Amino acid sequence: MKTMFQCNYTELYLSFNDFHKVKAGDMPEYDEFCLLELKDGRHTAGKWHPNDYRNKKSISGVFGRGGFDTIEISEVSRWHSFDRYNLAECLKDESTKRINIGEWIEDSDKKAEFGGFYATAAGDFPKHEQYCLLILNDGRLAGGRWDQWRGKKGGQFIFASALSSFSMKEVWAWTPLSSDDIFEREEEREREKKREEELNRNPSADPEKFKYGTDINVYYKMALKKLRREYPWAKLAQMRKKTPYVIVPRHGLYIFGQDNGTFGDERVIREWTDGSTADEFVDFLCEYTKDAVKDSDPAEKFKLGMDIEVYLEQAYKNVKKDYHWLDKKTAEEYCQFAIKKVRGDWEFVRKYKGDKKYYVCDCASAERFIEIVEHDYQEAAIRSNPVVDEYKVSFGSIEIHGWYLEKYIIYKLRSGDYKVSVQAGDRVTGGSRDFFITPYCFEAKSYEEFLDRYLEIVPARSFGLGKDELLPDEKLKGFLGY
């Protein structure tokens, strides 16, 4: 957002001359943005949130700075309003160097002055977590804590509630206010990061723990050799399916650690502490990766061969028995499957409609993969069969394992088949599931026998309604064709 301001922000000084002491009857309005002078002499800002907003004489409350970041009233010596002033007209004058906010006073102990302004538009940003005095593009004053975007240039000024922020484009100029605990913790973190980088420039290695050197591949290959005694098909790629271990420096010493990726801009490494020698670590790698290798036996995984169509045909035949309206085109449009080499090992992979790449299917056997395909084909079948009628089952207050039943609806589909949708929740969250009522249920001679079969699909212990509740429902009975 462009402004009409002509003065030079780098030469600008603001003098706050109208401070109010913290006392009954002279407090800010509810949610009023204020400059705060603390009892220790530091300056910050925040919005006034009294505990009783109806009592203007009350001095009980906090000044909010963002999320759970608050200043207790007991810490505040005096306050100065931001909301009652607008500097727009003064800032349009290119000769402006100093602005008095409130009637000018000479006594330096009664006022507070701030200069040294910067602008994000010029590429100048505060330090992460630094709390700043802000001049907005419309001439208003405010405060905010700088939230530096991770991994890219720029950020935003957080204020008041957790979701309230001033974007870079809303702020004309900023200058840091006093340091506080949050900023000091961030500064200490940065100092610690630099100390750690310095220590790790020339790390040393424990000769017992790193007897075979500091190349992690050497240890993986040694573990692979041992694993092949029991699992002759074992590969390094299979071992690395589990979160990999690496060798990295920490506090000036090499360590074995589990690589958990990055959080923010930092790599997250969980140090291995289950032993103290290289051979113990090799044995640990064998045990740690054994299940991934065991579940990658190609004789089990690809027992029907390497032609994906064989597996898909089997799954399609199985699903077609109940979902009689499903055709191959519908199934293939919903989800595509393949056998591809991924990071050195053959895998079953799939991608849904709209995906740009394939994702690995986590399965150890041909049977498990066929089950995965069946589930997706069932989903495709249900989605392609629109609802033509519905019956909302009535019920009272039903609690299931801490959740309350909210919806229980039987739907009739265009093909003449049925499905049921069940929804439950608590005070903060909820969930729903759909179940296809298989033709086997409708092969029952009586409605009572139908319910016996139906409740194997949607059991009362899990979803709240059982035979005692459903059997007397004559409308439901008729809706289902009995």
Summary of the structure (lengths in Angstrom):
residues: 482
radius of gyration: 33.7
end to end distance: 68.0
largest distance: 98.5
contacts: 1364
relative contact order: 0.07
helix: 29%
strand: 31%
